[in-house]
Amino acid sequence: MWKQFLGKISWKAPKSGGGGGGGSPTAKSPPSKGAGNGEPPAPPAAAAGGGGGAEGETREDVFLRKLNVCCVVFDFSSAAAAAAAERGRDSPERERKRQVLVSLVDCVGAAEEPLTEAMISGCVRMFAINLFRVFPPKVRSGAAGAAEADEDEPFFDPSWYHLQAVYELLLRFVMSPVVDVKIARKYMDNSFVSRLLDLFDSDDPRERECLKTVLHRIYGKFMGNRPFIRKAVSNIFYRFVFETDRHNGIAELLEVFGSVISGFAKPLKEEHKLFLWKALVPLHKPKTVGVYLPQLTYCIIQFIEKEPKLAGTVIRGLLKYWPVTNSQKEMMFLGELEEVLELTEMAEFQKCMVPLFRRIAHCLNSSHFQVAERALFLWNNEHLFDLISQNRQTIMPIIYPALERNTRWHWNQSVLNVTMNVRKMFLEMDEGLLLTCQRNFQEEEEKRAASEERRKLIWENLERNASFRPVTGDIGFSVLPASAPLVAPTMT
């Protein structure tokens, strides 16, 4: 296998014997013995990325020399370099590094003998040098508008030409059975994982997709790092919600934790419940929640399926962060609320039904017809309708005034039609209770109309009295004569 690995080098020898490889360590090697057997001559070890293999060199020496070549980082920031990389016409040094990376990927994937500690250490060092970097500052004019613009026009890192091979090698390295977990964990420690998580803020969606897979594999294989990963991801969520309001990788992190949460044992630990309440529920607060709402809803549903009593906690959290002026976000909340109510048991429903249906009543009277219509469609859910029918004595007096106002004053015909259907459901459910709510509503409306009339009369009397009585006597401010000039105060 190692003979095949050594054969994956570039056969194009440079004119001079000097070291190439874009800064890789120079080393001389004797001519290949196979040169006289019809095979192309092997280049010098340094020029070929350290893969020539001198007499007496072990596989560890060759592997480390290859890693040293890959530790050279090239600048892809210039427009010419980026365009050349996209066309596949890169400089010889950059192309040589990419070929060496590809050969390392094949080698690690097909290896049968365990990697030594020096090889593992060299791999982790190479990953850190190539991947861990400072992202350029984000120049954006606005928060919400810029976020939408970034979603429409994603940024593609010009250095992806090399990064892709590095990420593929990292994934093979983490998944490989020839990598000793105990040795690898000495070098892929909490600091390495923390810097890897920082890369989720990359603007390039391809990089975030690779990171998602790598993080999932690390979480599964390096069990000792699991508590730290959960804590570090929680800190990312905290900074995003309460400080920056800007992060590119929230959806990918939630997607990873969706599978992590599904593997939690029952009953849930207190640490996991705190993660739900302190990390996941506050993610409903940012304006850009629509970017990652499907992944967030999936994580929350996983928690409720594990422990149904958490449904009440989630509903109270939704009510806490319920949008007031953002209609699109309100529609998304109603959709998530329906999914949560699908899994809510009677005991938890009764604890939060009063504030919940007060909020739904506000949504029914929304002037945005899609919000009102989406709230009315909740009655099409069989499970929710069953919960409402069993608690109609409490819910109907809260909901009926909103339904009656819709039938009288809402401008949208579709909302009027659905409102009449819901009103008919309540009538069939309990006609006596509906008539009682109707009488109470009529009495409240008469009292409100009388109160409005009294206020109107009081204001009319005040205006009439003010028009007949000129302002005289001691007043709280003085009026200058019309002829008196205004003189600016002087400082002494």
C-alpha positions as CSV (number, residue, x, y, z in Angstrom):
1,M,0.0,0.0,0.0
2,W,2.8,2.4,0.8
3,K,4.4,1.7,-2.5
4,Q,1.2,2.8,-4.2
5,F,1.2,5.9,-1.9
6,L,4.8,6.8,-3.0
7,G,3.7,6.4,-6.6
8,K,1.0,9.1,-6.4
9,I,3.6,11.9,-6.7
10,S,4.0,14.2,-9.7
11,W,6.5,12.8,-12.3
12,K,7.4,16.1,-13.8
13,A,10.9,16.9,-12.5
14,P,12.1,20.5,-12.3
15,K,15.1,21.7,-14.3
16,S,17.1,22.5,-11.2
17,G,17.7,20.3,-8.2
18,G,16.6,23.0,-5.8
19,G,13.7,22.6,-3.5
20,G,10.2,23.5,-4.8
21,G,6.9,22.8,-3.2
22,G,6.2,26.4,-2.2
23,G,8.4,26.5,0.9
24,S,8.5,22.8,1.8
25,P,11.8,21.6,3.3
26,T,14.4,20.6,0.7
27,A,15.8,17.1,0.6
28,K,17.9,15.2,-1.9
29,S,17.2,11.7,-2.9
30,P,19.1,9.3,-5.2
31,P,17.6,8.4,-8.6
32,S,14.9,5.9,-8.7
33,K,15.9,2.3,-9.4
34,G,13.0,1.9,-11.7
35,A,14.2,4.5,-14.1
36,G,15.9,1.9,-16.3
37,N,12.9,-0.4,-16.5
38,G,10.8,1.8,-18.8
39,E,9.2,3.7,-15.9
40,P,9.4,7.6,-15.7
41,P,12.1,8.8,-13.4
42,A,11.0,10.0,-9.9
43,P,11.6,13.7,-9.1
44,P,13.6,14.9,-6.1
45,A,11.9,14.4,-2.8
46,A,11.4,18.0,-2.1
47,A,10.2,18.9,-5.5
48,A,7.7,16.1,-5.5
49,G,6.2,17.1,-2.1
50,G,8.5,14.9,-0.1
51,G,7.2,11.7,-1.6
52,G,10.3,10.4,-3.4
53,G,11.4,8.3,-0.5
54,A,15.2,8.1,0.0
55,E,16.9,4.8,0.7
56,G,16.2,3.7,4.3
57,E,13.3,6.1,4.8
58,T,10.4,4.7,6.8
59,R,6.7,5.3,5.9
60,E,6.6,7.7,8.8
61,D,9.3,9.9,7.3
62,V,7.6,10.0,3.9
63,F,4.3,10.7,5.5
64,L,5.7,13.6,7.6
65,R,7.5,15.1,4.6
66,K,4.2,15.1,2.7
67,L,2.5,16.8,5.6
68,N,5.3,19.5,5.7
69,V,4.5,20.3,2.1
70,C,0.9,20.7,2.9
71,C,1.7,23.1,5.8
72,V,2.6,25.8,3.3
73,V,-0.4,28.2,3.0
74,F,-0.8,30.1,-0.3
75,D,-2.5,33.5,-0.7
76,F,-5.7,33.2,-2.8
77,S,-6.8,36.8,-2.0
78,S,-5.7,38.3,-5.4
79,A,-8.3,38.3,-8.1
80,A,-5.9,36.7,-10.7
81,A,-5.0,33.9,-8.3
82,A,-8.7,33.2,-7.5
83,A,-9.6,33.2,-11.2
84,A,-6.8,30.9,-12.1
85,A,-7.8,28.5,-9.3
86,E,-11.4,28.4,-10.5
87,R,-10.2,27.6,-14.1
88,G,-8.0,24.9,-12.8
89,R,-4.8,26.6,-14.2
90,D,-3.0,27.1,-10.9
91,S,0.7,27.6,-10.3
92,P,2.9,24.5,-10.1
93,E,3.4,24.9,-6.4
94,R,-0.3,25.1,-5.6
95,E,-1.1,22.3,-7.9
96,R,1.6,20.2,-6.3
97,K,0.2,20.8,-2.9
98,R,-3.3,19.8,-4.0
99,Q,-2.0,16.6,-5.5
100,V,-0.1,15.8,-2.3
101,L,-3.3,16.4,-0.3
102,V,-5.3,14.1,-2.5
103,S,-2.6,11.4,-2.1
104,L,-2.8,11.8,1.6
105,V,-6.6,11.4,1.5
106,D,-6.2,8.1,-0.4
107,C,-3.5,6.9,1.9
108,V,-5.4,7.5,5.1
109,G,-8.5,6.0,3.7
110,A,-6.8,2.8,2.6
111,A,-4.3,2.4,5.5
112,E,-4.2,-0.9,7.3
113,E,-1.4,-0.2,9.8
114,P,-2.1,2.2,12.7
115,L,-0.7,5.7,12.4
116,T,2.1,6.5,14.8
117,E,1.8,9.4,17.3
118,A,4.2,11.5,15.2
119,M,2.0,11.0,12.1
120,I,-1.2,11.9,14.1
121,S,0.5,15.0,15.6
122,G,1.6,16.1,12.2
123,C,-1.9,15.7,10.7
124,V,-3.5,17.8,13.5
125,R,-0.8,20.4,13.0
126,M,-1.4,20.5,9.3
127,F,-5.2,20.9,9.9
128,A,-4.7,23.8,12.2
129,I,-2.3,25.6,9.9
130,N,-4.6,25.3,6.9
131,L,-8.1,25.7,8.5
132,F,-7.7,28.0,11.4
133,R,-7.7,31.6,10.1
134,V,-9.3,35.0,10.7
135,F,-12.2,35.7,8.5
136,P,-12.2,39.1,6.7
137,P,-14.4,41.8,8.2
138,K,-18.0,41.7,7.1
139,V,-19.0,45.0,5.4
140,R,-22.8,45.2,5.5
141,S,-25.1,48.1,5.4
142,G,-28.0,46.7,7.4
143,A,-28.9,43.8,9.6
144,A,-32.0,42.2,8.1
145,G,-31.6,43.5,4.6
146,A,-27.9,42.4,4.5
147,A,-28.8,39.0,5.8
148,E,-31.3,38.5,3.0
149,A,-28.7,39.7,0.4
150,D,-26.1,37.3,1.8
151,E,-28.6,34.4,1.4
152,D,-29.3,35.4,-2.2
153,E,-25.6,35.8,-3.1
154,P,-23.5,33.5,-1.0
155,F,-19.7,34.1,-0.8
156,F,-17.4,31.4,-2.1
157,D,-13.9,31.3,-0.6
158,P,-11.2,31.4,-3.4
159,S,-9.0,29.2,-1.2
160,W,-11.6,26.4,-1.4
161,Y,-9.3,24.9,-4.0
162,H,-7.1,23.6,-1.2
163,L,-9.5,23.7,1.7
164,Q,-11.8,21.1,0.2
165,A,-9.0,18.5,0.1
166,V,-7.9,19.5,3.7
167,Y,-11.5,18.9,4.9
168,E,-11.7,15.6,3.1
169,L,-8.5,14.5,4.8
170,L,-9.8,15.7,8.2
171,L,-13.0,13.7,7.7
172,R,-11.0,10.5,6.7
173,F,-8.7,11.1,9.6
174,V,-11.5,11.2,12.1
175,M,-13.4,8.2,10.7
176,S,-10.3,6.0,10.1
177,P,-10.0,3.0,12.3
178,V,-6.2,3.2,12.2
179,V,-6.2,6.4,14.2
180,D,-5.9,5.7,17.9
181,V,-8.6,7.8,19.7
182,K,-6.5,8.2,22.9
183,I,-3.5,9.5,21.0
184,A,-5.6,11.7,18.7
185,R,-7.4,13.3,21.6
186,K,-4.1,14.5,23.0
187,Y,-3.8,16.8,20.0
188,M,-7.4,17.3,19.0
189,D,-8.1,18.8,22.4
190,N,-10.7,21.4,23.6
191,S,-8.7,24.2,22.1
192,F,-8.7,22.5,18.7
193,V,-12.4,21.9,18.9
194,S,-13.1,25.4,20.0
195,R,-11.3,26.9,17.0
196,L,-13.0,24.4,14.7
197,L,-16.4,25.6,16.0
198,D,-15.3,29.2,15.2
199,L,-15.1,28.2,11.5
200,F,-18.9,27.8,11.4
201,D,-19.1,31.6,11.0
202,S,-17.6,31.2,7.5
203,D,-19.5,32.9,4.7
204,D,-18.8,29.9,2.3
205,P,-21.8,27.4,2.5
206,R,-19.5,24.6,1.2
207,E,-17.2,25.0,4.2
208,R,-20.0,25.0,6.7
209,E,-21.4,21.9,5.1
210,C,-18.0,20.1,5.5
211,L,-17.7,21.4,9.1
212,K,-21.2,20.0,9.9
213,T,-20.1,16.5,8.9
214,V,-16.7,16.7,10.7
215,L,-18.3,18.0,13.9
216,H,-20.8,15.2,13.9
217,R,-18.1,12.6,13.5
218,I,-15.9,14.1,16.2
219,Y,-18.8,14.2,18.6
220,G,-19.5,10.5,17.9
221,K,-15.9,9.3,18.2
222,F,-14.3,11.5,20.8
223,M,-16.7,10.9,23.7
224,G,-14.6,12.8,26.2
225,N,-15.1,16.0,24.2
226,R,-18.9,15.8,24.2
227,P,-19.6,18.0,27.3
228,F,-17.2,20.7,26.1
229,I,-18.8,20.7,22.6
230,R,-22.2,21.2,24.1
231,K,-21.0,24.0,26.3
232,A,-19.1,25.7,23.4
233,V,-22.1,25.5,21.1
234,S,-24.3,27.0,23.9
235,N,-21.9,29.9,24.2
236,I,-22.1,30.5,20.4
237,F,-25.9,30.6,20.7
238,Y,-25.6,33.0,23.7
239,R,-23.4,35.4,21.8
240,F,-25.6,35.3,18.7
241,V,-28.8,36.0,20.6
242,F,-27.7,38.5,23.2
243,E,-24.7,40.2,21.6
244,T,-23.9,40.0,17.9
245,D,-27.2,39.1,16.3
246,R,-25.1,37.8,13.4
247,H,-23.8,34.3,12.7
248,N,-23.6,32.2,9.5
249,G,-23.6,28.7,10.9
250,I,-26.6,28.5,13.3
251,A,-28.6,26.3,11.0
252,E,-25.7,23.9,10.5
253,L,-25.0,23.7,14.3
254,L,-28.7,23.0,15.0
255,E,-28.7,20.3,12.3
256,V,-25.8,18.6,14.1
257,F,-27.5,18.8,17.4
258,G,-30.8,17.5,16.0
259,S,-29.1,14.1,15.7
260,V,-27.3,14.6,19.0
261,I,-30.5,15.2,20.9
262,S,-32.2,12.2,19.3
263,G,-29.5,10.1,21.0
264,F,-30.1,11.5,24.5
265,A,-31.0,8.8,27.0
266,K,-34.3,8.9,29.0
267,P,-35.0,10.4,31.4
268,L,-33.3,13.6,30.2
269,K,-30.5,15.0,32.4
270,E,-31.0,18.4,34.0
271,E,-28.1,19.7,31.9
272,H,-30.0,18.8,28.7
273,K,-33.2,20.5,29.9
274,L,-31.2,23.7,30.7
275,F,-29.8,23.5,27.2
276,L,-33.3,23.6,25.8
277,W,-34.5,26.5,28.0
278,K,-31.4,28.7,28.0
279,A,-29.9,28.0,24.5
280,L,-32.6,26.7,22.1
281,V,-35.7,28.7,23.2
282,P,-34.0,32.1,23.1
283,L,-33.0,31.4,19.5
284,H,-36.6,32.5,18.6
285,K,-35.6,36.1,19.5
286,P,-33.4,37.2,16.5
287,K,-35.0,38.7,13.4
288,T,-33.3,36.1,11.2
289,V,-34.9,33.2,12.9
290,G,-36.5,32.1,9.6
291,V,-33.0,31.1,8.3
292,Y,-32.7,28.3,10.8
293,L,-36.3,27.8,12.1
294,P,-36.8,24.3,10.5
295,Q,-33.7,23.0,12.3
296,L,-34.6,24.7,15.5
297,T,-38.1,23.2,15.4
298,Y,-36.7,19.8,14.8
299,C,-34.5,20.0,17.9
300,I,-37.3,21.2,20.1
301,I,-39.6,18.5,18.8
302,Q,-36.9,15.9,19.7
303,F,-36.9,17.2,23.3
304,I,-40.7,17.0,23.6
305,E,-40.8,13.5,22.2
306,K,-38.2,12.5,24.8
307,E,-40.1,14.2,27.7
308,P,-43.6,15.4,26.9
309,K,-43.7,17.6,30.0
310,L,-41.3,20.0,28.3
311,A,-44.1,21.1,26.0
312,G,-45.4,23.6,28.5
313,T,-41.9,25.1,28.9
314,V,-41.6,25.4,25.1
315,I,-45.0,27.1,24.8
316,R,-44.2,29.6,27.5
317,G,-40.9,30.4,25.7
318,L,-42.7,31.0,22.4
319,L,-45.1,33.3,24.1
320,K,-42.2,35.2,25.7
321,Y,-40.5,35.9,22.4
322,W,-43.7,36.2,20.3
323,P,-43.3,38.9,17.7
324,V,-45.5,42.0,17.9
325,T,-44.8,43.9,14.6
326,N,-43.3,41.2,12.3
327,S,-46.1,39.4,10.5
328,Q,-43.9,36.9,8.7
329,K,-42.2,35.9,11.9
330,E,-45.6,35.6,13.6
331,M,-46.8,33.1,10.9
332,M,-43.6,31.0,11.5
333,F,-44.4,31.0,15.2
334,L,-47.9,29.8,14.6
335,G,-46.6,27.0,12.4
336,E,-44.1,25.9,15.1
337,L,-46.8,26.2,17.8
338,E,-49.0,23.8,16.0
339,E,-46.2,21.2,15.8
340,V,-45.6,21.6,19.5
341,L,-49.3,21.3,20.4
342,E,-49.5,18.1,18.4
343,L,-47.3,16.5,21.1
344,T,-48.8,18.3,24.1
345,E,-50.6,16.3,26.7
346,M,-53.7,17.5,28.6
347,A,-52.0,18.3,31.9
348,E,-49.4,20.6,30.2
349,F,-52.0,22.1,28.0
350,Q,-54.1,23.2,30.9
351,K,-51.2,24.9,32.6
352,C,-50.6,27.4,29.7
353,M,-53.9,27.5,27.8
354,V,-55.1,30.9,29.1
355,P,-52.1,33.0,28.0
356,L,-51.8,30.9,24.9
357,F,-55.4,31.5,23.7
358,R,-55.2,35.2,24.6
359,R,-52.2,35.4,22.1
360,I,-54.2,33.4,19.5
361,A,-57.1,35.8,19.9
362,H,-54.8,38.7,19.1
363,C,-53.7,36.8,16.0
364,L,-57.3,36.2,14.9
365,N,-57.9,40.0,14.9
366,S,-54.6,40.7,13.0
367,S,-55.1,43.1,10.1
368,H,-52.6,41.0,8.2
369,F,-54.9,38.4,6.6
370,Q,-52.3,35.7,6.4
371,V,-51.7,35.8,10.2
372,A,-55.4,35.7,10.9
373,E,-56.0,32.9,8.5
374,R,-53.1,30.8,9.8
375,A,-54.4,31.2,13.4
376,L,-57.9,30.1,12.3
377,F,-56.4,27.0,10.6
378,L,-55.3,25.7,14.0
379,W,-58.9,24.5,14.5
380,N,-58.3,22.0,11.6
381,N,-55.8,20.1,13.8
382,E,-57.7,17.1,15.3
383,H,-55.6,16.8,18.4
384,L,-55.8,20.5,19.2
385,F,-59.5,20.6,18.5
386,D,-60.0,17.7,21.0
387,L,-58.0,19.7,23.6
388,I,-60.1,22.8,23.0
389,S,-63.4,20.9,23.2
390,Q,-62.4,19.4,26.6
391,N,-61.5,22.8,27.9
392,R,-64.2,24.8,26.1
393,Q,-65.5,26.4,29.4
394,T,-62.2,28.3,29.7
395,I,-61.2,28.7,26.0
396,M,-64.5,29.8,24.4
397,P,-65.0,33.0,26.5
398,I,-61.4,34.1,25.4
399,I,-61.8,33.3,21.7
400,Y,-65.4,34.2,21.0
401,P,-65.0,38.0,21.2
402,A,-62.2,37.8,18.6
403,L,-64.4,35.7,16.3
404,E,-67.3,38.1,16.7
405,R,-65.1,41.1,15.9
406,N,-63.8,39.4,12.8
407,T,-67.4,38.7,11.5
408,R,-68.2,42.4,12.0
409,W,-65.2,44.3,11.0
410,H,-62.5,42.2,9.2
411,W,-61.8,43.4,5.7
412,N,-60.7,40.1,4.1
413,Q,-63.4,37.8,2.7
414,S,-61.3,34.6,3.2
415,V,-60.8,35.4,6.9
416,L,-64.5,36.0,7.2
417,N,-65.4,32.6,5.7
418,V,-62.9,30.7,7.9
419,T,-64.1,32.6,11.0
420,M,-67.7,31.6,10.3
421,N,-66.6,28.0,10.0
422,V,-64.8,28.1,13.4
423,R,-67.9,29.8,14.9
424,K,-70.0,27.0,13.5
425,M,-67.6,24.4,15.2
426,F,-68.1,26.1,18.5
427,L,-71.9,26.2,18.0
428,E,-72.0,22.4,17.3
429,M,-69.6,21.8,20.3
430,D,-71.7,23.6,22.9
431,E,-74.6,25.8,21.7
432,G,-75.6,26.9,25.2
433,L,-72.0,28.1,26.0
434,L,-71.8,29.9,22.7
435,L,-75.1,31.8,23.4
436,T,-73.8,32.8,26.8
437,C,-70.6,34.1,25.3
438,Q,-72.6,36.0,22.8
439,R,-74.7,37.7,25.5
440,N,-71.6,38.5,27.5
441,F,-70.0,40.0,24.4
442,Q,-73.0,42.1,23.7
443,E,-73.1,43.4,27.2
444,E,-69.4,44.2,27.1
445,E,-69.9,46.0,23.8
446,E,-72.8,48.1,25.2
447,K,-70.7,49.0,28.3
448,R,-67.8,49.9,26.0
449,A,-70.0,52.1,23.8
450,A,-71.5,53.8,26.8
451,S,-68.0,54.5,28.2
452,E,-66.9,55.9,24.9
453,E,-69.9,58.2,24.7
454,R,-69.2,59.5,28.2
455,R,-65.6,60.2,27.3
456,K,-66.8,62.0,24.2
457,L,-69.2,64.2,26.1
458,I,-66.6,65.1,28.7
459,W,-64.1,66.2,26.0
460,E,-66.9,68.2,24.3
461,N,-67.7,70.0,27.6
462,L,-64.0,70.8,28.2
463,E,-63.6,72.2,24.7
464,R,-66.8,74.3,25.0
465,N,-65.8,75.7,28.4
466,A,-62.3,76.5,27.1
467,S,-63.7,78.5,24.2
468,F,-65.9,80.7,26.5
469,R,-63.3,81.3,29.2
470,P,-60.1,83.1,28.1
471,V,-56.9,82.3,29.8
472,T,-56.4,84.8,32.6
473,G,-54.8,85.0,36.0
474,D,-51.7,83.4,37.1
475,I,-50.2,81.0,34.5
476,G,-47.1,79.0,34.5
477,F,-45.4,80.8,31.6
478,S,-45.0,84.4,30.4
479,V,-45.8,85.7,27.0
480,L,-43.6,88.4,25.5
481,P,-45.2,91.4,23.8
482,A,-45.3,91.1,20.0
483,S,-43.1,94.2,19.5
484,A,-40.4,93.1,22.0
485,P,-37.4,91.8,20.1
486,L,-35.8,88.5,21.1
487,V,-32.3,89.1,22.5
488,A,-29.9,86.2,22.8
489,P,-28.5,85.7,26.3
490,T,-24.9,86.8,26.8
491,M,-22.3,84.9,28.7
492,T,-20.3,86.8,31.3
